[in-house]
Amino acid sequence: MPNIALNAWMSLIMNDSNIFNLKSEYSNRLDIVLSDSLNKSRNYFRKLIKDGFVTVNGNIVRKTKFKVNKDDLLEYRDFKYVDDISNIIPQKIKIDIIYEDENVLVINKKAGIVVHPGTGNSKNTLLNGIIFKLKFDNILTERPGVVHRLDKHTSGVIIFAKNIETSDFLIEQFKNREVEKKYIALAKGIITSNNKKVVRMDDRNFYIKGKIERSHSNRKLFILSDKGKDAITYFKIIKYIDRDFTLLEVYPKTGRTHQIRVSLANINHPVVGDKLYSRKSIAYPHMFLHAYSLKLKLPNVGYKEFNAKLPNFWRNIPGVSKLYK
């Protein structure tokens, strides 16, 4: 494959367009408002804006930084973009494969690696390594094979599709909340049933419910907000460690960005090592959040559950290695 920069990643298919309308809920740049409101990447909307497929109050706008005001009427044409796989830089990156067949690749992602290229980050991602290993069919999504994501510093199981049919098949399951996900998290402090920000189910099982959106003042942060999207996080207390930490199994019902991290920080028990949502975690070199298992239906196979081994830095946590081998 040629080593070409990422800026030519997508090419436009001039057919099968759909027109969508929405009203802006706040003031900000046009590309940011569209991306936040519709849960698609800013690169995608930047392309639409520059190609003249976005209007504000009936007027075509071609500047991505155009200032949108609250209650402005936005309209855009949703064209299909096809990924040109040759424009993602293939790199030989070590990949820990859990399972592979003709349709999917399941990986134990190490902490510290980004899943896919993005703004200012075109190399050394998990997807660069996968493109090096595999020959994808063209996939009508913004990122070839990507059907869900893990944060950069979150380790664990992640699945990629090898073709468009499988991509659609898996995305539909995530969209309908049919995928069973289990995370292992180490939370700061001792979580008890006295915490008024959690809903108690029994002595060890609780859930957190709220609405999450991206912060308008800090683009890296997500916050709880009445205008956000529903986020439901179930968790089970496994054990207390040294009266300083709580080991949890976490079962996110929804799949919002940073959902587990935001939810635990909001009840004053952030994930240990989470430098973004807890300043007190600066002393920890790693974030203790791991996607331990994923259960979903595969084409021509049926339901399968995949487990990802914990990273080595978890071995220092008393009793964890015996619980999760």
C-alpha positions in Angstrom: 0.0 0.0 0.0 1.3 3.5 -0.8 2.3 5.7 2.2 -0.1 8.6 1.6 -1.1 11.2 4.2 -4.5 11.0 5.8 -6.0 14.2 4.4 -7.2 12.3 1.3 -8.9 9.6 3.4 -12.4 10.1 2.1 -13.9 10.5 -1.3 -17.5 11.5 -2.1 -20.1 9.3 -3.7 -22.5 11.7 -5.4 -25.7 9.7 -5.0 -28.3 8.6 -2.4 -28.3 11.9 -0.4 -30.6 12.7 2.4 -31.5 16.1 3.7 -31.6 16.6 7.5 -32.7 19.6 9.5 -32.0 20.6 13.1 -32.0 23.6 15.4 -28.9 24.6 17.2 -29.1 24.3 21.0 -26.1 26.6 21.7 -23.6 28.9 20.1 -20.3 27.6 18.7 -18.5 26.8 15.5 -20.6 25.2 12.8 -18.5 22.0 12.6 -18.6 21.6 16.4 -22.3 22.1 16.7 -23.0 19.5 14.0 -20.6 17.0 15.3 -21.9 17.2 18.9 -25.5 17.2 17.9 -25.3 14.3 15.5 -22.5 12.1 17.0 -20.4 12.1 13.9 -16.8 13.2 13.5 -15.8 16.9 12.9 -13.8 15.7 9.8 -17.0 14.4 8.3 -18.9 17.7 8.7 -15.9 19.8 7.7 -15.9 17.9 4.3 -19.7 18.5 3.9 -19.3 22.2 4.8 -16.5 22.9 2.4 -18.3 21.0 -0.4 -21.3 23.3 0.1 -23.8 20.8 1.6 -24.6 22.7 4.8 -26.8 25.7 5.2 -27.5 28.0 8.2 -30.9 29.8 8.1 -31.2 28.9 4.4 -27.8 30.2 3.4 -24.9 28.0 2.2 -21.9 28.2 4.5 -18.5 26.9 3.5 -16.5 28.0 6.5 -16.1 25.4 9.2 -15.4 28.1 11.9 -18.6 29.9 11.1 -20.3 31.1 14.3 -23.7 29.4 14.9 -26.1 31.0 17.3 -28.6 29.3 19.5 -31.9 28.5 17.6 -30.3 28.9 14.2 -31.8 26.4 11.7 -29.2 24.1 10.2 -29.6 21.8 7.2 -27.2 19.4 5.7 -27.1 16.8 2.9 -25.9 13.4 4.2 -23.8 12.0 1.4 -22.1 8.6 1.7 -18.3 8.9 2.0 -16.2 5.9 1.1 -13.0 5.2 2.8 -9.9 4.9 0.6 -8.0 2.4 2.6 -4.8 3.3 0.7 -4.8 6.7 2.4 -4.4 5.4 5.9 -0.8 4.9 6.6 -0.1 1.2 7.3 2.2 0.5 10.2 3.6 -2.6 11.7 2.2 -2.4 15.2 2.1 -5.3 17.7 -1.5 -6.5 18.0 -2.8 -8.9 20.6 -5.4 -11.0 18.7 -8.1 -12.7 20.8 -10.1 -14.1 17.9 -10.3 -13.9 14.1 -12.4 -15.3 11.3 -13.4 -14.1 7.8 -15.6 -11.3 9.1 -14.1 -10.0 12.3 -11.0 -9.3 14.2 -11.1 -9.2 18.0 -8.2 -7.5 19.8 -7.0 -7.0 23.4 -6.1 -3.3 23.1 -3.2 -2.1 25.2 -3.5 1.1 27.3 -2.1 4.2 25.7 -2.8 3.5 22.0 -5.5 5.5 20.1 -8.1 3.3 18.2 -8.1 5.3 14.9 -6.5 8.3 13.2 -8.0 11.7 14.0 -7.2 15.4 13.9 -3.4 15.8 14.5 -3.0 12.0 15.0 -2.6 10.2 11.8 0.0 7.5 12.9 0.6 4.9 15.5 -3.1 4.1 16.1 -4.6 0.6 16.4 -6.2 1.1 13.0 -2.9 1.8 11.3 -1.7 -1.6 12.5 -4.8 -3.3 11.4 -4.6 -1.9 7.9 -1.0 -3.2 7.8 -2.3 -6.7 8.7 -5.5 -6.9 6.8 -7.0 -6.2 3.3 -10.4 -4.6 3.9 -13.2 -4.3 1.5 -14.3 -0.7 0.9 -16.6 0.2 3.9 -19.1 3.0 3.8 -18.2 4.5 7.1 -15.8 7.2 8.1 -13.3 4.7 9.6 -12.8 1.3 8.0 -13.7 -1.6 10.3 -14.4 0.5 13.4 -17.8 -0.3 15.0 -17.1 0.9 18.5 -14.2 2.6 20.4 -12.2 2.5 23.6 -10.5 5.6 25.1 -6.8 6.0 24.5 -5.9 5.0 28.1 -8.5 2.2 28.4 -7.3 -1.3 27.7 -9.3 -4.4 26.7 -11.4 -6.1 24.2 -12.4 -4.3 21.0 -13.9 -5.8 17.8 -13.3 -4.7 14.1 -15.3 -5.7 11.0 -13.6 -6.9 7.9 -16.4 -6.0 5.4 -19.4 -3.7 5.0 -22.0 -6.4 5.7 -20.4 -7.3 9.0 -19.8 -3.6 9.9 -23.6 -2.9 9.5 -24.5 -6.1 11.4 -22.3 -5.2 14.4 -23.2 -1.5 14.4 -26.9 -2.3 14.6 -26.3 -4.4 17.7 -24.4 -1.6 19.4 -27.1 0.9 18.4 -29.9 -1.3 19.8 -27.9 -1.9 23.0 -27.8 -5.6 22.4 -24.1 -6.0 23.2 -23.1 -7.1 26.7 -20.1 -5.2 27.9 -18.2 -5.7 31.2 -15.4 -3.5 32.4 -13.1 -3.8 35.4 -12.4 -0.5 37.2 -10.5 0.5 40.2 -12.2 3.5 41.8 -10.7 5.9 44.3 -12.1 5.6 47.8 -14.7 3.4 49.4 -18.1 3.4 47.6 -21.0 2.7 49.9 -24.8 2.6 49.7 -24.9 5.9 51.5 -23.8 7.7 48.4 -26.8 9.8 47.3 -25.7 10.0 43.7 -26.1 6.3 43.1 -29.2 4.1 43.0 -29.0 1.0 45.2 -30.2 -2.3 43.8 -28.8 -4.5 46.7 -25.8 -4.5 48.9 -23.3 -4.7 46.1 -25.2 -3.7 42.9 -25.9 -0.1 42.0 -26.5 2.1 39.0 -25.8 5.7 37.9 -28.2 7.5 35.6 -27.7 10.9 34.0 -27.2 12.8 30.7 -23.7 13.3 29.2 -22.5 15.9 26.7 -19.2 17.4 25.6 -18.1 20.4 27.6 -18.4 23.6 25.6 -15.5 25.2 27.5 -13.1 22.3 27.3 -13.4 20.0 24.2 -11.5 17.2 25.9 -14.0 16.8 28.7 -17.5 15.4 28.9 -19.9 16.5 31.6 -23.3 15.7 33.1 -25.9 18.1 31.6 -29.7 18.2 31.3 -29.2 18.7 27.5 -26.9 15.7 27.1 -27.7 12.1 26.0 -29.0 9.5 28.4 -26.2 7.5 30.1 -26.9 4.5 32.3 -24.1 2.7 34.1 -24.6 -0.4 36.3 -21.8 -1.5 38.6 -21.1 -4.2 41.1 -18.7 -3.8 44.1 -16.3 -6.7 44.0 -14.0 -5.8 47.0 -12.5 -3.0 48.9 -8.7 -2.7 48.8 -6.7 -1.2 51.7 -9.6 1.1 52.7 -8.4 3.3 49.8 -9.9 1.8 46.7 -13.0 0.0 45.4 -12.7 -2.8 42.8 -15.7 -2.7 40.5 -17.3 -4.6 37.6 -19.0 -2.0 35.4 -21.8 -2.7 32.9 -22.6 0.3 30.8 -26.0 0.1 29.3 -25.4 3.0 26.9 -22.2 3.8 25.1 -21.4 7.5 25.6 -17.9 8.8 25.3 -16.1 8.7 28.6 -19.3 7.4 30.2 -17.8 5.3 33.0 -15.1 7.9 33.8 -17.6 10.7 34.0 -20.1 8.7 36.0 -17.6 7.6 38.6 -16.0 11.0 38.9 -19.5 12.5 39.4 -20.1 10.3 42.5 -16.7 11.5 43.8 -15.0 8.1 43.2 -13.0 8.6 39.9 -11.1 5.9 38.1 -7.7 5.6 39.6 -5.1 7.1 37.2 -7.7 9.1 35.3 -5.7 12.4 34.9 -8.5 14.1 32.9 -11.3 13.7 35.5 -9.2 13.6 38.7 -6.3 15.8 39.4 -5.3 13.6 42.4 -4.5 10.8 39.9 -1.4 12.4 38.5 0.8 10.2 40.7 -0.5 7.0 38.9 1.2 6.1 35.6 -1.7 4.1 34.3 -5.5 4.4 34.2 -7.2 1.4 35.9 -10.1 0.9 33.5 -10.2 -2.3 31.4 -12.8 -3.6 28.9 -12.8 -7.2 30.2 -15.5 -8.9 28.2 -17.7 -8.4 25.1 -20.7 -10.6 24.2 -22.4 -10.2 20.8 -23.7 -12.1 17.8 -21.3 -12.8 14.9 -22.3 -13.5 11.2 -22.6 -17.2 10.5 -21.4 -18.0 14.1 -24.0 -16.8 16.6 -23.4 -15.4 20.0 -19.8 -15.4 21.3 -18.2 -13.9 24.4 -14.6 -12.6 24.3 -12.5 -11.9 27.4 -9.3 -9.8 27.5 -6.5 -10.4 30.0 -5.7 -7.6 32.3 -2.5 -5.6 31.6 0.5 -6.4 33.7 0.2 -3.2 35.8 -3.0 -4.6 37.4 -0.9 -7.4 39.0 0.0 -5.0 41.8 -3.6 -4.8 43.0 -4.1 -7.4 45.7 -6.3 -10.3 44.7 -7.1 -9.1 41.2 -5.1 -11.7 39.3 -7.0 -14.6 41.0 -10.4 -13.0 40.1 -9.6 -12.3 36.4 -7.2 -14.7 34.9 
